[in-house]
Amino acid sequence: MNKYLKYFLIFAFIVGILAAAVFFISSNSKSSITYETQKPFISSIEKKTVATGKVVPEDEVEIKPQISGIIEKIYLEEGAKVKAGDLIAKIKIVPNEQSLNQSRGRVRNAEIALNNTTIEYNRNKALFDKGVISSQDFNNLQLQIDQAKQELSNAQADYQIIRRGSAGGSATANTNIRATVSGTILEIPVEEGDQVIQSNNFNDGTTIASIADLTKMIFEGKVDEGEVGKLQVGTPLKISLGAVEGAELDAKLKFIAPKGVEETGAVQFKIEGDVEVKEDVFIRAGYSANASIVLEKKDSILVISEALLQFDKKTDKPYVELAVGSAEEQKWERKEIEIGISDGVNVEIVSGLTESDEIKQWNKTEPIKKGEEDEEGEEDSEESED
């Protein structure tokens, strides 16, 4: 009886060990990973760049005075639409005392000279009528009196210009500041009572107002030197405005700067594009904008998802892994390929693949389950105690 009991106990012990081993292996083994595949497909790729900048009027005109003085009255406000010739402001003349005194003295001298010439003329005219002097001498006196009258007229006109700003007080007097072009008043940087300086050869003068046509706008932006070589005049642009949500305007590139400017370590080139303004979108001068520019475009080409690419660590050449055999076997073969342009999502396949190839799709890392976290935590704690 003891002999059979002994064999039974040995058998039970062996079975227990085998059961424990099976349980241990099954509890610690991980399920095999199954990879999915993707096939190349025919699509189109556009390689784009974005230029940041702003939308400004094509032509902006600054209105400056032709005479110095003080702003007496401003008749219009910023944002008003004007036509060429509309009155914007009026200047009150504050003449220079020295210039005014000199001009007044010139008028007085001209009057004295005219009176003296008139007396001489009247005396010699009586002699000429009696035939005492020749006609040539009398004609010289006639010329002198005409010149004296002209000099007096000029002196009086200069005096009026210094004193009032114009000689005749006409509607085109220098004291009236009028619009020189039609458009919208963008800015009036002066106020009533401000002193302004005239525009001359040595001074730009004080700006009374700036006017621009808001129906003719351009985009001004900058692009990096690595992309400017791919741009051509006439390239279409898509302009998106930061201040107008959802608005997208069409434009055409019309200017590329021949010289770049270094900014924060990178060379930037200025570009300009004519913007097609829509009637239902009101654009203010200076809106910040982004221009989307298509640098390169290819239609009906073989592409794959860029996430399928791998790169050799030594040669940095691209390759993919192709399925060999059936999908259940999960066998893969490395295949080097040649790629072309990319838009960040898909990449062009120049050579190395066909539409029938099955490409290995790398699975995303799965999160660790709660039970596995607890087991790993216990193991870490035991190791730290040891």
Secondary structure per residue as TSV (DSSP state, phi and psi in degrees):
chain	resnum	aa	ss	phi	psi
A	1	M	-	360.0	-40.1
A	2	N	H	-66.2	-31.9
A	3	K	H	-65.2	-45.2
A	4	Y	H	-67.2	-36.2
A	5	L	H	-65.7	-37.7
A	6	K	H	-64.5	-44.9
A	7	Y	H	-63.8	-36.9
A	8	F	H	-65.3	-43.0
A	9	L	H	-65.0	-40.3
A	10	I	H	-62.4	-44.2
A	11	F	H	-62.6	-44.1
A	12	A	H	-64.1	-35.4
A	13	F	H	-66.8	-42.3
A	14	I	H	-65.2	-43.2
A	15	V	H	-62.4	-40.2
A	16	G	H	-63.6	-40.5
A	17	I	H	-64.5	-44.0
A	18	L	H	-62.8	-41.3
A	19	A	H	-64.7	-40.2
A	20	A	H	-65.9	-38.9
A	21	A	H	-66.1	-43.1
A	22	V	H	-62.1	-43.1
A	23	F	H	-63.5	-41.9
A	24	F	H	-64.8	-43.5
A	25	I	H	-66.0	-43.5
A	26	S	H	-68.5	-33.2
A	27	S	H	-77.2	-25.9
A	28	N	H	-103.0	-9.2
A	29	S	-	-78.8	147.9
A	30	K	-	-106.7	146.8
A	31	S	-	-68.3	146.1
A	32	S	-	-67.3	144.4
A	33	I	-	-86.8	131.6
A	34	T	-	-108.9	123.2
A	35	Y	-	-96.9	138.1
A	36	E	E	-88.4	169.9
A	37	T	E	-129.4	158.3
A	38	Q	E	-131.7	152.2
A	39	K	-	-108.0	147.2
A	40	P	-	-61.6	154.3
A	41	F	E	-144.2	164.6
A	42	I	E	-90.9	129.1
A	43	S	E	-157.0	-177.0
A	44	S	E	-116.2	147.4
A	45	I	E	-129.5	133.2
A	46	E	E	-118.4	125.6
A	47	K	E	-98.2	117.8
A	48	K	E	-118.2	161.8
A	49	T	E	-136.4	159.3
A	50	V	E	-121.2	126.7
A	51	A	E	-106.8	128.3
A	52	T	E	-93.0	145.9
A	53	G	E	-177.6	-142.5
A	54	K	E	-152.7	163.4
A	55	V	E	-105.0	123.4
A	56	V	E	-131.2	160.5
A	57	P	E	-64.0	147.7
A	58	E	S	-65.3	-41.9
A	59	D	-	-131.0	127.4
A	60	E	E	-124.3	122.1
A	61	V	E	-106.8	131.5
A	62	E	E	-100.5	127.5
A	63	I	E	-93.0	123.1
A	64	K	-	-125.3	150.2
A	65	P	-	-76.8	154.1
A	66	Q	S	-97.1	2.3
A	67	I	S	-151.3	147.1
A	68	S	-	-82.2	151.4
A	69	G	E	170.4	-155.9
A	70	I	E	-122.1	137.5
A	71	I	E	-65.2	113.3
A	72	E	E	-87.8	-40.5
A	73	K	E	-153.9	137.1
A	74	I	E	-112.9	122.9
A	75	Y	-	-95.7	-19.6
A	76	L	-	-124.6	167.2
A	77	E	-	-118.9	164.8
A	78	E	T	-62.9	137.1
A	79	G	T	96.6	-11.0
A	80	A	-	-73.1	142.5
A	81	K	E	-90.1	132.8
A	82	V	E	-129.0	161.4
A	83	K	-	-114.6	158.9
A	84	A	T	-58.1	126.8
A	85	G	T	102.4	-11.8
A	86	D	-	-67.3	140.3
A	87	L	E	-76.7	126.4
A	88	I	E	-103.4	-46.9
A	89	A	E	-153.4	168.8
A	90	K	E	-130.6	139.1
A	91	I	E	-107.5	136.2
A	92	K	E	-95.4	125.4
A	93	I	-	-77.3	132.2
A	94	V	-	-118.7	90.9
A	95	P	-	-69.0	151.2
A	96	N	-	-74.2	127.2
A	97	E	H	-61.6	-39.2
A	98	Q	H	-66.2	-45.2
A	99	S	H	-65.4	-38.3
A	100	L	H	-66.0	-40.5
A	101	N	H	-66.4	-41.0
A	102	Q	H	-64.6	-39.6
A	103	S	H	-67.3	-38.6
A	104	R	H	-65.2	-39.7
A	105	G	H	-66.3	-34.7
A	106	R	H	-65.9	-37.9
A	107	V	H	-64.1	-42.3
A	108	R	H	-64.7	-42.6
A	109	N	H	-62.8	-38.1
A	110	A	H	-66.6	-36.4
A	111	E	H	-66.5	-42.7
A	112	I	H	-62.8	-45.5
A	113	A	H	-62.5	-39.0
A	114	L	H	-67.5	-40.6
A	115	N	H	-62.8	-43.8
A	116	N	H	-64.9	-41.3
A	117	T	H	-67.4	-35.5
A	118	T	H	-66.0	-41.5
A	119	I	H	-63.2	-45.2
A	120	E	H	-63.4	-36.8
A	121	Y	H	-67.8	-44.8
A	122	N	H	-65.3	-37.5
A	123	R	H	-67.1	-43.1
A	124	N	H	-76.2	-20.3
A	125	K	H	-68.6	-38.1
A	126	A	H	-65.9	-37.3
A	127	L	H	-68.8	-36.4
A	128	F	H	-66.4	-37.5
A	129	D	H	-65.7	-28.7
A	130	K	T	-87.4	-4.6
A	131	G	T	81.4	18.3
A	132	V	-	-78.4	-39.7
A	133	I	S	-110.6	159.6
A	134	S	-	-78.7	164.0
A	135	S	H	-68.3	-29.1
A	136	Q	H	-65.6	-42.4
A	137	D	H	-65.2	-37.8
A	138	F	H	-69.1	-36.4
A	139	N	H	-65.2	-35.4
A	140	N	H	-62.8	-39.3
A	141	L	H	-67.0	-37.2
A	142	Q	H	-62.5	-40.4
A	143	L	H	-64.8	-40.0
A	144	Q	H	-64.5	-42.0
A	145	I	H	-69.8	-34.2
A	146	D	H	-66.4	-40.4
A	147	Q	H	-66.1	-36.8
A	148	A	H	-65.1	-40.4
A	149	K	H	-63.7	-42.0
A	150	Q	H	-65.9	-39.8
A	151	E	H	-63.1	-40.7
A	152	L	H	-64.1	-41.3
A	153	S	H	-63.1	-42.5
A	154	N	H	-64.6	-42.6
A	155	A	H	-63.3	-41.2
A	156	Q	H	-66.1	-38.9
A	157	A	H	-65.0	-44.0
A	158	D	H	-62.0	-38.2
A	159	Y	H	-63.0	-42.3
A	160	Q	H	-68.3	-36.2
A	161	I	H	-65.0	-43.2
A	162	I	H	-67.1	-37.0
A	163	R	H	-81.1	-42.0
A	164	R	H	-117.8	-14.3
A	165	G	S	98.5	-11.2
A	166	S	-	-152.1	158.6
A	167	A	S	-85.7	-33.4
A	168	G	S	-118.1	-3.8
A	169	G	-	70.6	30.1
A	170	S	-	-75.8	174.9
A	171	A	T	-68.9	-20.5
A	172	T	T	-95.8	27.0
A	173	A	-	-61.2	150.2
A	174	N	T	-64.6	-18.5
A	175	T	T	-75.6	-17.2
A	176	N	E	-94.0	117.6
A	177	I	E	-93.2	115.4
A	178	R	E	-119.4	156.1
A	179	A	-	-68.9	133.9
A	180	T	S	-93.9	-16.5
A	181	V	S	-138.7	164.3
A	182	S	-	-89.3	146.0
A	183	G	E	159.6	-150.7
A	184	T	E	-117.7	136.5
A	185	I	E	-74.5	114.9
A	186	L	E	-83.4	-37.9
A	187	E	E	-155.4	141.3
A	188	I	-	-124.7	93.1
A	189	P	-	-78.9	3.6
A	190	V	-	-117.2	163.5
A	191	E	-	-128.1	165.0
A	192	E	T	-62.0	130.6
A	193	G	T	101.4	-13.4
A	194	D	-	-72.8	144.8
A	195	Q	E	-88.9	136.8
A	196	V	E	-123.9	155.5
A	197	I	-	-115.0	141.0
A	198	Q	-	-71.9	157.2
A	199	S	-	-85.7	129.7
A	200	N	-	-147.5	-168.9
A	201	N	S	-70.0	-18.2
A	202	F	S	-112.0	-6.2
A	203	N	-	-147.1	134.5
A	204	D	-	-67.1	-22.8
A	205	G	-	86.0	165.9
A	206	T	-	-82.4	132.6
A	207	T	-	-78.8	121.5
A	208	I	-	-84.7	-41.7
A	209	A	E	-158.8	156.3
A	210	S	E	-120.7	134.4
A	211	I	E	-126.4	140.9
A	212	A	E	-149.7	155.6
A	213	D	-	-92.7	109.1
A	214	L	T	-77.3	-0.8
A	215	T	T	-88.4	-8.0
A	216	K	S	-121.4	96.4
A	217	M	E	-117.6	154.6
A	218	I	E	-130.6	155.8
A	219	F	E	-99.3	129.7
A	220	E	E	-115.9	121.5
A	221	G	E	-148.6	-174.1
A	222	K	E	-136.7	143.6
A	223	V	E	-126.7	156.6
A	224	D	E	-74.6	154.2
A	225	E	H	-63.0	-26.0
A	226	G	H	-71.5	-14.8
A	227	E	H	-115.9	-16.4
A	228	V	H	-66.1	-28.1
A	229	G	T	-68.3	-17.7
A	230	K	T	-92.9	-3.4
A	231	L	-	-89.6	149.4
A	232	Q	-	-136.8	145.2
A	233	V	T	-61.9	133.1
A	234	G	T	100.7	-7.3
A	235	T	-	-64.0	132.0
A	236	P	E	-70.0	144.6
A	237	L	E	-122.9	151.4
A	238	K	E	-116.1	115.4
A	239	I	E	-101.2	124.7
A	240	S	E	-114.3	132.2
A	241	L	E	-98.4	134.5
A	242	G	S	-70.2	-29.6
A	243	A	S	-87.2	-15.8
A	244	V	S	-119.3	101.5
A	245	E	T	-68.8	132.1
A	246	G	T	82.5	-6.4
A	247	A	-	-85.1	128.8
A	248	E	E	-130.8	123.9
A	249	L	E	-111.5	146.8
A	250	D	E	-88.1	146.8
A	251	A	E	-152.2	164.9
A	252	K	E	-129.1	134.7
A	253	L	E	-68.6	126.1
A	254	K	E	-120.9	-12.4
A	255	F	E	-151.5	135.5
A	256	I	E	-128.8	122.3
A	257	A	-	-62.1	135.2
A	258	P	S	-76.2	-13.2
A	259	K	S	-129.1	135.7
A	260	G	-	-94.6	164.3
A	261	V	E	-125.0	129.8
A	262	E	E	-78.5	126.1
A	263	E	E	-135.3	121.4
A	264	T	T	49.5	43.5
A	265	G	T	84.8	-2.9
A	266	A	E	-122.3	144.7
A	267	V	E	-89.1	124.3
A	268	Q	E	-113.2	142.4
A	269	F	E	-116.3	133.3
A	270	K	E	-76.5	138.1
A	271	I	E	-129.6	156.1
A	272	E	E	-136.3	146.0
A	273	G	E	-141.7	139.6
A	274	D	E	-74.9	125.3
A	275	V	E	-98.2	133.9
A	276	E	-	-88.3	105.2
A	277	V	-	-80.3	129.5
A	278	K	-	-86.5	148.3
A	279	E	T	-68.3	-30.7
A	280	D	T	-88.0	1.9
A	281	V	-	-120.1	117.2
A	282	F	-	-91.4	119.8
A	283	I	-	-107.6	126.1
A	284	R	-	-93.4	147.7
A	285	A	T	-64.9	130.9
A	286	G	T	96.0	4.7
A	287	Y	E	-58.7	134.2
A	288	S	E	-71.4	143.3
A	289	A	E	-149.8	158.5
A	290	N	E	-121.7	137.0
A	291	A	E	-111.7	121.2
A	292	S	E	-91.0	123.5
A	293	I	E	-121.2	127.4
A	294	V	E	-83.2	112.2
A	295	L	E	-82.9	-36.4
A	296	E	E	-154.9	141.6
A	297	K	E	-142.7	134.6
A	298	K	E	-133.2	134.0
A	299	D	E	-107.8	148.2
A	300	S	E	53.3	58.6
A	301	I	E	-120.7	160.1
A	302	L	E	-80.5	126.2
A	303	V	E	-135.2	161.0
A	304	I	E	-135.6	165.9
A	305	S	E	-67.3	135.4
A	306	E	G	-64.7	-20.5
A	307	A	G	-70.4	-15.2
A	308	L	G	-82.5	-12.9
A	309	L	-	-74.0	146.5
A	310	Q	E	-131.1	156.8
A	311	F	E	-128.6	134.2
A	312	D	-	-64.6	134.6
A	313	K	T	-69.0	-28.4
A	314	K	T	-90.4	-50.4
A	315	T	T	-93.0	-14.9
A	316	D	-	61.7	22.8
A	317	K	-	-86.8	145.1
A	318	P	E	-78.2	149.1
A	319	Y	E	-155.2	164.8
A	320	V	E	-132.4	169.3
A	321	E	E	-111.3	123.2
A	322	L	E	-100.9	146.2
A	323	A	E	-72.6	135.1
A	324	V	E	-117.7	123.9
A	325	G	S	84.8	-154.5
A	326	S	-	-80.4	164.7
A	327	A	T	-67.3	-27.8
A	328	E	T	-72.1	-27.4
A	329	E	T	-72.9	-27.0
A	330	Q	-	53.6	50.2
A	331	K	E	-108.4	140.8
A	332	W	E	-130.2	150.0
A	333	E	E	-130.5	131.9
A	334	R	E	-72.3	136.3
A	335	K	E	-136.2	115.6
A	336	E	E	-78.1	141.3
A	337	I	-	-133.3	167.4
A	338	E	E	-117.5	126.9
A	339	I	E	-111.4	160.4
A	340	G	E	-117.6	-129.6
A	341	I	E	-76.9	158.8
A	342	S	E	-140.5	147.5
A	343	D	-	-108.1	13.2
A	344	G	S	93.0	-15.4
A	345	V	S	-116.3	-52.7
A	346	N	E	-115.6	154.7
A	347	V	E	-131.2	143.9
A	348	E	E	-75.2	138.0
A	349	I	E	-102.2	111.2
A	350	V	E	-79.8	-42.5
A	351	S	E	-159.4	158.5
A	352	G	S	111.2	-17.5
A	353	L	-	-135.4	158.5
A	354	T	-	-126.8	170.4
A	355	E	T	-66.7	-20.6
A	356	S	T	-88.7	-8.3
A	357	D	-	-69.7	142.4
A	358	E	-	-103.6	116.3
A	359	I	E	-102.9	136.3
A	360	K	E	-65.2	128.8
A	361	Q	E	-103.6	118.0
A	362	W	-	-70.4	128.0
A	363	N	-	-77.2	151.2
A	364	K	-	-74.1	150.0
A	365	T	-	-65.1	125.3
A	366	E	-	-84.9	145.0
A	367	P	-	-70.0	148.4
A	368	I	-	-74.2	134.9
A	369	K	-	-72.6	165.7
A	370	K	H	-64.2	-43.1
A	371	G	H	-63.0	-39.9
A	372	E	H	-66.8	-35.0
A	373	E	H	-63.1	-42.5
A	374	D	H	-65.3	-42.2
A	375	E	H	-63.4	-42.7
A	376	E	H	-65.0	-35.1
A	377	G	H	-65.9	-40.0
A	378	E	H	-65.4	-41.6
A	379	E	H	-63.0	-41.6
A	380	D	H	-63.1	-39.4
A	381	S	H	-68.1	-39.2
A	382	E	H	-64.6	-40.2
A	383	E	H	-64.7	-38.0
A	384	S	H	-67.7	-35.9
A	385	E	H	-66.8	-38.7
A	386	D	-	-64.4	360.0
